[in-house]
Amino acid sequence: MQGGFEFQSRQRERRRKANGSACIAVFWEVAMAALLLWVRARYFSQDDVMRLVLLILAVIDAALMIPILIARKQRIKEIAGGEEDEAGQY
């Protein structure tokens, strides 16, 4: 019975790490998009081309959260399926 507890403990730790890294990555992307929008509002109130460039960069930066969350979901599925433990047997 202890082996099952150890397996669940490893899974819980791997899920925690996967969630933590995804949260940090999403926070980073949000912070960078916010910074770009702040720079756009603060320093380029008149230059339309630069405002557009910074807006596009902020949108691209924010859109990068989608692949991060997709990768997190796939990683959680791998952990739940025990793929790492199966691969470790070989």
C-alpha positions as CSV (number, residue, x, y, z in Angstrom):
1,M,0.0,0.0,0.0
2,Q,2.9,2.3,0.6
3,G,3.9,2.1,-3.1
4,G,0.5,3.6,-4.1
5,F,1.0,6.5,-1.6
6,E,4.5,7.1,-3.0
7,F,3.1,7.1,-6.6
8,Q,0.4,9.6,-5.6
9,S,2.9,11.8,-3.8
10,R,5.2,11.9,-6.9
11,Q,2.2,12.7,-9.1
12,R,1.1,15.5,-6.7
13,E,4.7,17.0,-6.7
14,R,4.9,16.8,-10.5
15,R,1.5,18.5,-10.9
16,R,2.5,21.2,-8.4
17,K,5.7,21.9,-10.4
18,A,3.8,21.9,-13.8
19,N,1.2,24.3,-12.4
20,G,3.9,26.5,-10.8
21,S,5.9,26.8,-14.0
22,A,2.8,27.5,-16.1
23,C,1.7,30.2,-13.6
24,I,5.1,31.9,-13.7
25,A,5.1,31.8,-17.5
26,V,1.6,33.3,-17.7
27,F,2.5,36.0,-15.2
28,W,5.6,36.9,-17.2
29,E,3.6,37.2,-20.4
30,V,0.9,39.3,-18.7
31,A,3.6,41.5,-17.2
32,M,5.4,42.0,-20.6
33,A,2.1,42.8,-22.4
34,A,1.2,45.3,-19.6
35,L,4.7,46.9,-19.9
36,L,4.4,47.3,-23.6
37,L,0.9,48.9,-23.2
38,W,2.3,51.2,-20.5
39,V,5.2,52.3,-22.7
40,R,2.8,52.8,-25.6
41,A,0.5,55.0,-23.5
42,R,3.3,56.9,-21.7
43,Y,5.8,57.6,-24.4
44,F,4.1,57.3,-27.7
45,S,0.9,59.3,-27.4
46,Q,1.4,61.0,-30.8
47,D,3.3,58.5,-33.0
48,D,0.6,56.4,-34.6
49,V,3.0,53.9,-36.2
50,M,4.9,53.2,-33.0
51,R,1.6,52.9,-31.0
52,L,0.4,50.3,-33.5
53,V,3.7,48.3,-33.4
54,L,3.6,48.3,-29.6
55,L,0.0,47.2,-29.6
56,I,0.7,44.3,-32.0
57,L,3.6,43.2,-29.8
58,A,1.4,43.3,-26.7
59,V,-1.3,41.3,-28.4
60,I,1.3,38.7,-29.6
61,D,2.8,38.6,-26.1
62,A,-0.7,38.0,-24.6
63,A,-1.5,35.4,-27.2
64,L,1.5,33.3,-26.1
65,M,-0.5,32.4,-23.0
66,I,-2.6,30.1,-25.1
67,P,0.2,27.6,-26.0
68,I,1.5,27.8,-22.4
69,L,-1.9,26.7,-21.0
70,I,-2.3,24.0,-23.7
71,A,1.2,22.6,-22.8
72,R,0.2,22.7,-19.1
73,K,-3.0,20.7,-19.8
74,Q,-1.0,18.1,-21.8
75,R,1.6,17.9,-19.0
76,I,-1.1,17.3,-16.4
77,K,-2.6,14.5,-18.6
78,E,0.9,12.9,-18.9
79,I,1.3,13.0,-15.1
80,A,-2.1,11.6,-14.5
81,G,-1.5,8.8,-17.0
82,G,1.8,7.8,-15.3
83,E,3.8,8.1,-18.5
84,E,7.0,9.2,-16.7
85,D,6.8,6.3,-14.3
86,E,6.3,3.8,-17.2
87,A,9.2,5.3,-19.1
88,G,11.4,5.1,-16.0
89,Q,11.0,1.3,-15.9
90,Y,13.1,0.9,-19.1
